[in-house]
Every structure is written in C-alpha cells, then in structure tokens.
Amino acid sequence: MEVENRYVAVRHHVEGSPSESDFELITAATPVRWTPESGEVLVKNLYLSVDPYQLNRMKRHSASHLAVDVIVPGERIAAYGAGEVVASGCAEYEAGDIVAGVLAWEDYTLFRPSPAVLMSKVDASDDFPLSYHIGVLGTSGMTAYGGFYEVCKPKKGETVFVSAASGSVGSLVGQFAKLHGCYVVGCAGTQAKVDLLKDKLGFDDAFNYREEPDLKAALKRRFPDGIDIYFENVGGEMLEAALANMNAYGRVAVCGVIAEYTDPGRRAVPDLLEVVYKRITLRGFFAYDYITRFHEFVGIIGGWIREGKIQVVEDVSNGLESVPSAFAALFRGENVGKKLVKLA
Amino acid sequence: MEVENRYVAVRHHVEGSPSESDFELITAATPVRWTPESGEVLVKNLYLSVDPYQLNRMKRHSASHLAVDVIVPGERIAAYGAGEVVASGCAEYEAGDIVAGVLAWEDYTLFRPSPAVLMSKVDASDDFPLSYHIGVLGTSGMTAYGGFYEVCKPKKGETVFVSAASGSVGSLVGQFAKLHGCYVVGCAGTQAKVDLLKDKLGFDDAFNYREEPDLKAALKRRFPDGIDIYFENVGGEMLEAALANMNAYGRVAVCGVIAEYTDPGRRAVPDLLEVVYKRITLRGFFAYDYITRFHEFVGIIGGWIREGKIQVVEDVSNGLESVPSAFAALFRGENVGKKLVKLA
C-alpha cells in the first residue's frame, strides 16, 4: 500500500521566537510505502499535539538534545498524537484500531511496534473524546501528574503556585492541587485566562503577570504565608520572584521555562541564598520519566474526569497546515489549555 | 564573679567584601557578671570559628536572616567555638569542663543550657586537639557529612566535583567522597591549594580556577564522562559550568555561594534547560539541619581521623584581635582549610 504524505518541517534551526515562516508544509517526494511483511503499522493521523518544548529541539544547540532528538531542517518532526490504523503488519494492531502515542506532524505515520516506541491502543469502548488521549490522558497528564505528585510531594494544606497555569500542564496541576487539599494560585497572561482559572478550574486565586510590575510583591500579596510548592513552567523573573516568596523546605518542580526558550537573555538569576537558607529543592523532570507508570497515571486522571473533578481545556486548530501558526502562537500565549491540531 | 570582656563587632552593616575597618574590638562597658543562682555557665573562650556565612548575617537584607539572626552593629557576634568553663550555675557543667558549641567572638561567653543551645562537653579522655572540635568535629564536619551523604546521596563509582575544595567543608567532602569510592576533582584558587588537594588530601585531580579562562571546558577536560555530584560552595560561573557538565539525574548540594556573598552581580545564571532535561536536583541545606544527628556524624568522622583516613587542615590565627583580619582574608581566599582563631 502506498499513500501520499505531507509533513511539516522547519526550514532552518530556530533560535528565537518561532514564526510561521520558519516552517514549510512539504509533500514527500516518495509516497509512504507499507507492506504486510514489513511488520510496520500505518496510521492515518487524526490529532497532533503542539507543545512548547519542541522549540528546544529546533535549536542548533540545546541541553534538550541530550534527552530528545534534535529536529533536522527539512525532516519530519516527531510529535505526540492520535490516529487510526490503516494497515498493520503485526498481530498487536489491526486496521480500524485507534492509537495514541508518538507520531509526527504529518498526514500518515509508519511505526514499528517496540517497547521503545510510546504507543498505545485506545480501548474501543472508551467514551472520552479522542483528543483527550493526546493531552489530559497523554503526555500533558503524565507530566502534570508525575511533576505534581512525584516531584512536588504535596501535603494537604500546603500552598501551591503554578505559572503558565492555563496551559496544558498548568491547568491540570492546579486542579490536582485543589483535589489534594492545597491552596492554589496561578498566573497567566490575559484576563480571560485568569477568569478561567478562578471560575472554571477552581484555583483559589489567579493573576495576570503582565499587569504586575513587581512580581515579588504580586506573589507576596497572594501568599502572605509563603509558597510551599512552585510548579515552574516559565522561568526568568517568575522563578526569582517565587524563590523570594518560598517557605523553608519549599519544592520547585522545573517542568519547563518557556520564557527562556525564545530568549536566553531572560534567564532567571536566582538568589541562591534563598535556596540555601530555606533548604529549597529545585528538580527538573519530564514526562518520559514516568513512562512505566503511564497507565496508572492516566487511569487515575480518567476517573477524575468521569467524576467531574477535573475540567479539560483544549484549544483546537484545524488541518495539518495550521501546525506552524498553532506552534508560533504558543509563544505569544495565544492558546488556552492544551493546543491540538485536528487533521481533516 | 565578674570578668572584663572584649568582643568583636561590626561598625555597620557590611554589604560587599569585608575589610578589617568594618570591625572594631570593643571592651564591654560593664563586666560579665555571673552568679551561682543565675543558672548560667561562664566560659573562657579558647578557640573561635571564622566562617564565610557570617558575612550574610552582617548584611542589612539577606535571605539568611530567615534562618540565622542578623548581626547588629556594635553588638556581640555569635560564633562556634570552644572554651573552658570558669563558673557554672547548673549541675550539668562544672569549672574546668571543656565545651564546644555556640559561643561568640569575645573573650568570655555566658550561656544558659537549654535544648535550643548547641553546646556539648568535650570528653576529658578525648585525645583530639581541641581545635578539631570547632571544625572537623564541629559544624564543618556536620555540614560536610550531612551535605555529602544526605543531600548528594552518593553511589560508589560516581564522579564528584567540589568547589572551594581546600576550605573547611570542601576539604572534608572530597575526602569523604574518596572513602566512598567516588572519583573526585576539586577546584581552588592557588597552586599551593591544588597541590594540597592532590598530594595530601587524595583528590583524583584538582585545578586552579583562576587559571582557567573557560570553566566549562576546564570541567569537561576533568570529567569527560560528566559530573554526577556537585558540592557547591561558590556559585556564580562555577555553577553554570558545573550544570553544563552534569550527567542525567545529577545532584547539586548547595552548601554556600561565597562568590555571590560579596557581589550579587556575580550571581549564577543557570541554563534551566540543563536542569529539566538532565533531571538535575539542586538542594540547599545547612549544618543545623543535622543537629539531631550531630553525635552520630562526628563519631564517624572521629573514627576516620583515628584510622588516618581523614586529614585535617587548619589555619589558625592568634588572639581575639585577629578575628577581623582572619574573617576578611576568607573572602580573598587566603585561608587553607578550617579558619580558626586561638585566644591567648
């Protein structure tokens, strides 16, 4: 079987804020070719995830390359997604199966099942929207769950600050923290997002960081008794302000630093005396650290969704050709919740 | 009983590098007065510890004030030390006892025994030099032991980098790491210190950071397979260079950041992507976190000294009046090993 394939690639390494012109939609010179004896599985992609961390992969030099493959200009870009099996050369999958896992920003993805490939079948009886399997029941959920419960080690009654709180991970962390009996404040970049956090997601408080000239003071007002846990998604001045407001034995889960991705000049300059004298722990992590517990985590989250304890916020664009604009918009803070692209 | 007392005080808050002129030696206007019914213990001080962290206490504003009292200009300055009991108003101590614990930069210290006061009697049969009880068997040893074993959680065969490696804590951490079967490299600021680390203290390698224009490259050469543990005593560019060379799941024990104490402009600007993608943990701590295990820690260290497994490096000045110059010299890197002042 042969299918024509289109994919999104970068034209060159991307070092600053990404724009649509950094990308191109390429029709592959040769079709994707699948044969029954190949052992491979051909998937027609239905939803693709658009995540900020991909920008680090697009850079020429980045610490992320140690853990995740660099993206080569002109080549396919691996990304989490969901799709329908069109043809299968192995017993575990058959045509018509719905799968979620590592696909790519393209119309069709061919993969060879192995323990090293993150891919799972979506149960046919599953009653969640398929898109959930890309976000809240995919890597976003795994990141939020692992980061909050395993890295932050929260205790009931503790105070939690979440930056980029209306994003795919932050919106879940804040809700997990509330379920855990914590006091939770989030920050975001628009009033609409702040309203969402307070009115729909149950945050105790939220603020628009763009309207706060003094972030340390902004946090001091919201946390008069200090911050026990900071779930870090942005870096830069926000980390400095959070450290200044943290309590003794505070924990910082360093999930991402989106403010620093586009501009190393915005890197945080933390006061390490805060770290020493408050015995603060900062710990980096990412979703794949919890891959062996994926089903455990998403099983718990799925239960909470069914019980109405977790609200899912998604932001969906349409068509493979919308990937570049959807991606660039992430860095202008235009997404609300999990950013997805639905393929035609 | 009344004794005339002299003490060292700061003339004003100290914000940059300290100099002798920031201090004054004051003869107290009224003698120290001890009565049997006071319940207090009067100690003639014999050795006093001189430690870099005291500079943070001398600042007007510092995160250290959260954990350790600010030093008030003109007033006595609490410091670890050892002395001889001259008179006691309680049953636990009697004249002639030798004690080690929190005294002050003065000739005589009066204290009231309580669980909140860090003070212990030195066993009369003890065969160590008294000075050891201030450093290697005092807070320096507790800091090094707690920081290395409890914070760094070392495994045999791991690689360890120690900054300020010839200092009171660093010199012990490096030796503990060797005893634990680790590969250890230290840095220091003179060739004589580098020689000490390699020739006397058993470090696998050492270098003079002042002669390395590119610290990242300097560490890369010494750790071709990366750093598993960084015992942080200096901060600034050294932390940035260490993070760039750390391995996945690396641990940074943030003991102190002496390069940043005198100049906030030298603060480290860490690449947090290193922290995320290598899942690095940075953790601040200080000696008093391990106060309940003090006797356990120094018991182990004392055993190692007796067995010749640990070398003790001390740098002793004479006379209370030498405290200011001894303290200022710490920040010029002039001490080698534990800095102490021996009182007349």
Interface residues (C-beta under 8 A of the other chain):
Chain A: N56 S62 A63 S64 L66 A67 V68 G235 L239 A248 V254 C255 G256 V257 E260 Y261 P264 R267 A268 V269 P270 D271 L272 L273 E274 V275 V276 Y277 K278 R279 I280 T281 L282 R283 G284 F285 F286 D289
Chain B: N56 S62 A63 S64 L66 A67 V68 G235 L239 A244 A248 V254 C255 G256 V257 E260 Y261 P264 R267 A268 V269 P270 D271 L272 L273 E274 V275 V276 Y277 K278 R279 I280 T281 L282 R283 G284 F285 F286 D289
